[in-house]
Amino acid sequence: MSTPAATPPAAGTAPAPAPSPRRRAPGPRTPAGRDLAPLFLLTPAGLVVVALTLVPIGFLVFTSFTDYDQRTLFTGVYHVVGLENFRTVFTDAEFWRAVARTLAFTAAMVAGSVLIGMGVAQLLGKIGVLLRYVLTIVLILAWAMPNVASSMVWGWLFQPGYGIANWLLTRTHLFGDVTATNWADRPTLAYLCIWLLIVWQAVPFIALTLHAAQTQVDPAYYEAARLDGASEWRVYWTITLHFLRPTLLLVTVLSIIWDFNVFNQIWLISRGGPDGATSTLGVYTYREAFVSFDIGHGAAIALVTTALLMVVTSLYIHSLLRAGEDL
């Protein structure tokens, strides 16, 4: 049986275009057919992460199990001591005193930063547009200032003899003549000076973050509450804080992590003094690793500090999972 011949196209009708062959996307592909281009694009960032994060962490972990010290820096000789550094850390009374100082100081700094930040965030929502822009710019400038530079300037403000803060306090006549007072020489004043500095640096981030979250609350909730006769405090407690809870939890956990690791501000203001009164874990680790040059011991302290912070972070992640939030 012969096959029928193809019917020619009718006169005046354009021939149908031939189907084009399916083209493959350019670039290398895996045997399974997946494109490798994203991996090549991520390679530079991945190399930076490995070089600046994973390699130092790996070296820190390795060093914590050795007697790495000043001699090792010149000769390269070291010995693996196993858990000896960690045993020394947990039996050192000074370590536990540093932990207690760190916990108390962190609690005070986080409480001050979050409470004042909440107040400033509420203020941003109450003032006019022009004042809001001015205050936002001031907060961003304070937040953008490097903590080393701000710590140096802060130290000058409280310097005995020519410090502006001492001069202003003397002019108020509330505390007598404090012109020659050295804040770093008194534990209470040293803590207060450092606390003021860290809270001043932390409030802008907290205030702007909470204000941004607060602007996402539907105004209808506030109108309904006020129509029902709720006071402003009741409106804030019932509505604003309810919607700010996830953001408030986030900034609190971040503040705990940052304040727990504070070093620059304490070292530049008081160097951990007087007599170790402001020696937190960060200062204690620095002294052991880079002043006494017991680098293995200092690495062990750093790992223990990291473990403590991981406990806080795990609590935050657990709370997110219980609330059904996406990670």
C-alpha positions in Angstrom: 0.0 0.0 0.0 1.4 3.4 -1.0 1.5 6.3 1.4 -0.5 9.4 0.4 1.5 12.3 -0.9 1.8 15.5 1.2 -0.8 18.0 0.3 0.8 21.2 -1.0 -0.2 24.4 0.7 -3.1 26.4 -0.9 -2.2 29.3 -3.1 -1.6 32.4 -1.2 -1.0 30.6 2.1 2.4 31.0 3.8 4.0 27.7 4.6 4.1 26.7 8.3 7.4 27.3 9.9 9.5 24.3 10.7 9.8 23.5 14.4 13.0 24.9 15.8 15.3 22.4 17.6 15.3 22.7 21.4 18.3 24.6 22.6 20.2 23.9 25.8 21.0 26.7 28.2 24.6 27.7 27.9 27.1 26.9 30.6 28.4 23.7 32.2 25.9 21.1 33.5 26.1 18.3 35.9 25.5 14.7 34.7 21.9 15.0 36.1 21.3 18.1 33.9 21.5 20.7 36.6 23.1 24.1 35.8 26.4 24.8 37.6 26.4 28.5 37.0 24.9 29.4 40.4 27.7 27.5 42.1 30.4 29.4 40.1 28.7 32.7 41.1 28.7 31.7 44.8 32.3 30.5 44.7 33.9 33.9 45.5 31.7 34.6 48.5 32.1 31.0 49.7 35.9 31.3 49.5 35.7 34.5 51.6 33.5 32.8 54.2 35.9 29.8 54.4 39.0 31.9 54.6 37.7 34.5 57.1 35.3 32.4 59.2 35.7 28.6 59.0 39.5 28.5 58.9 39.9 30.8 62.0 37.2 28.8 63.9 39.0 25.6 63.0 42.3 27.0 64.2 40.7 28.2 67.4 39.2 24.8 68.1 42.6 23.1 67.4 44.5 25.6 69.5 42.3 25.0 72.5 43.6 21.4 72.8 47.3 22.5 72.7 49.7 24.4 74.9 50.1 27.1 72.2 51.9 30.1 73.7 54.5 32.8 73.1 57.2 30.2 72.5 55.2 28.6 69.8 54.9 31.9 67.9 58.7 31.9 67.5 59.6 28.2 67.4 56.4 26.6 66.1 56.7 24.0 68.8 53.6 23.0 70.7 52.1 19.9 72.3 48.6 18.5 72.3 47.3 18.6 75.9 43.8 17.3 75.3 41.2 18.7 77.7 43.8 20.2 80.1 42.9 23.8 79.0 39.2 23.3 79.6 40.0 21.7 83.0 42.0 24.8 83.9 39.2 27.1 82.8 36.5 25.4 84.9 38.7 25.3 88.0 39.8 28.9 87.7 38.0 31.1 90.2 38.8 34.2 88.2 36.9 32.7 85.2 33.7 32.3 87.2 34.0 35.8 88.6 34.3 37.0 85.0 31.3 35.0 84.1 29.3 36.6 86.9 30.4 40.1 85.9 29.5 39.4 82.3 26.0 38.1 83.1 25.2 41.0 85.4 26.7 43.6 83.0 24.9 42.0 80.0 21.6 42.0 81.8 22.0 45.7 82.7 23.0 46.7 79.2 20.3 44.7 77.4 17.6 46.0 79.8 18.7 49.6 79.4 19.1 49.4 75.6 15.8 47.7 75.0 13.7 49.8 77.3 15.2 53.1 76.1 14.9 51.8 72.5 11.2 51.0 73.0 10.7 54.5 74.3 12.5 56.2 71.4 10.6 54.0 68.9 7.3 55.1 70.5 8.5 58.7 70.3 9.2 58.4 66.6 5.6 57.5 66.0 4.2 60.4 68.0 6.2 63.4 66.7 5.8 65.2 63.4 7.3 64.3 60.1 10.1 66.8 60.1 11.2 66.0 63.7 11.0 62.3 62.9 13.4 62.7 60.0 15.8 64.8 62.1 15.7 62.2 64.9 16.2 59.3 62.5 19.2 61.0 60.9 20.7 61.6 64.4 20.1 58.0 65.4 21.7 56.7 62.2 24.8 58.9 62.6 25.2 57.6 66.2 24.7 54.0 65.1 27.2 54.4 62.2 30.0 55.7 64.3 32.8 53.1 64.8 32.8 51.9 68.4 36.5 52.4 68.7 36.3 56.1 67.7 33.2 56.6 69.9 34.9 54.9 72.8 37.9 57.2 72.5 35.7 60.3 72.4 33.7 59.0 75.3 36.8 58.5 77.3 37.8 62.1 76.6 34.4 63.4 77.8 35.0 61.8 81.2 38.6 62.6 81.6 39.7 64.1 84.9 40.7 67.8 84.6 39.3 68.7 81.2 36.4 66.3 80.6 33.2 68.0 79.5 31.0 65.6 81.4 32.9 66.3 84.7 32.7 70.0 84.0 28.9 69.9 83.4 28.3 67.8 86.5 30.3 70.3 88.5 28.3 73.2 87.2 25.0 71.6 88.4 26.4 71.5 92.0 24.6 68.2 92.6 27.7 66.2 93.3 30.1 68.9 94.4 33.3 69.5 92.5 33.9 66.4 90.3 36.3 68.0 87.8 39.3 65.8 88.9 37.2 62.6 89.2 38.7 59.7 87.3 35.7 57.5 86.4 37.9 54.6 85.4 39.4 54.4 88.9 36.1 53.6 90.7 34.3 50.4 89.9 30.8 51.9 90.1 31.6 54.9 88.0 33.6 52.8 85.5 30.6 50.5 85.1 28.2 53.5 84.7 30.5 55.2 82.1 30.7 52.0 80.0 27.0 51.3 80.4 26.1 54.7 79.1 28.4 54.3 76.2 27.1 50.9 75.1 23.4 51.9 75.6 24.0 55.0 73.5 25.5 52.9 70.7 22.7 50.2 70.9 19.6 52.3 71.2 19.5 53.5 67.5 19.3 50.0 66.0 16.7 48.9 68.5 14.6 52.1 68.1 14.6 52.1 64.3 13.9 48.4 64.1 11.0 48.6 66.5 9.6 51.7 64.9 9.7 50.0 61.5 7.8 47.0 62.9 5.3 49.3 64.7 4.5 51.1 61.4 3.2 47.7 60.0 0.4 47.5 62.7 -3.0 48.1 61.2 -4.3 51.5 62.6 -7.8 50.0 62.8 -6.7 48.1 65.9 -5.8 51.4 67.6 -9.0 53.1 66.6 -11.2 50.3 67.8 -9.3 50.2 71.2 -9.7 53.9 71.7 -13.3 53.8 70.8 -13.8 51.2 73.5 -12.3 53.7 76.0 -8.8 52.0 76.4 -6.1 54.3 77.8 -2.9 54.9 75.8 -0.9 52.6 78.2 -3.5 49.9 77.7 -3.4 50.3 73.9 0.4 50.1 73.9 0.5 47.1 76.2 -2.3 45.1 74.5 -1.9 46.0 70.8 1.6 47.4 70.2 3.5 45.0 72.3 1.5 42.0 71.0 2.5 42.8 67.4 6.1 43.8 68.4 6.7 40.6 70.3 8.7 38.7 67.5 10.8 41.8 66.6 11.3 42.6 70.3 12.5 39.0 70.9 14.9 39.3 68.0 16.5 42.6 69.0 16.8 41.3 72.6 18.6 38.1 71.5 20.9 40.1 69.3 21.6 42.6 72.1 22.5 39.7 74.4 24.9 38.3 71.9 26.5 41.7 71.2 26.7 42.9 74.8 28.0 39.5 76.0 31.0 39.9 73.6 31.7 43.6 74.4 35.4 44.2 74.5 36.5 47.4 72.8 34.4 49.8 74.9 35.5 48.2 78.2 39.2 47.9 77.2 39.4 51.5 75.9 37.6 53.0 78.9 38.9 51.1 81.9 41.1 48.2 80.5 39.2 45.9 82.8 40.1 47.8 85.9 40.2 49.0 88.6 41.6 45.8 90.0 39.7 43.7 87.5 36.3 45.1 88.6 35.2 45.5 84.9 37.0 42.4 83.6 34.3 40.6 81.7 34.8 37.4 79.7 36.0 39.3 76.7 38.6 41.2 78.6 39.6 38.1 80.6 40.0 36.1 77.3 42.1 38.9 75.8 44.4 39.1 78.9 44.9 35.3 78.9 45.6 35.0 75.2 47.4 38.2 74.3 48.8 39.7 77.5 49.9 36.5 79.3 50.3 34.8 75.9 48.7 31.6 77.1 46.9 31.3 73.7 45.7 27.7 74.2 44.0 28.7 77.5 42.5 31.8 75.8 41.1 29.7 73.0 39.5 27.4 75.4 37.8 30.3 77.2 36.6 31.6 73.8 35.0 28.2 73.0 33.3 28.1 76.3 31.9 31.6 75.7 30.7 30.5 72.3 28.9 27.6 73.8 27.1 29.9 76.3 26.0 32.1 73.4 24.8 29.1 71.5 22.5 28.2 74.4 20.9 31.6 74.2 20.6 31.3 70.4 19.0 27.9 70.7 16.4 29.2 73.1 15.5 31.9 70.6 15.2 29.4 67.7 13.1 27.1 70.0 10.7 30.0 70.7 10.4 30.7 66.9 9.6 27.0 66.2 7.0 27.0 69.0 5.4 30.2 67.6 5.4 28.7 64.1 7.7 31.4 62.6 9.7 30.7 59.5 13.5 30.5 60.0 
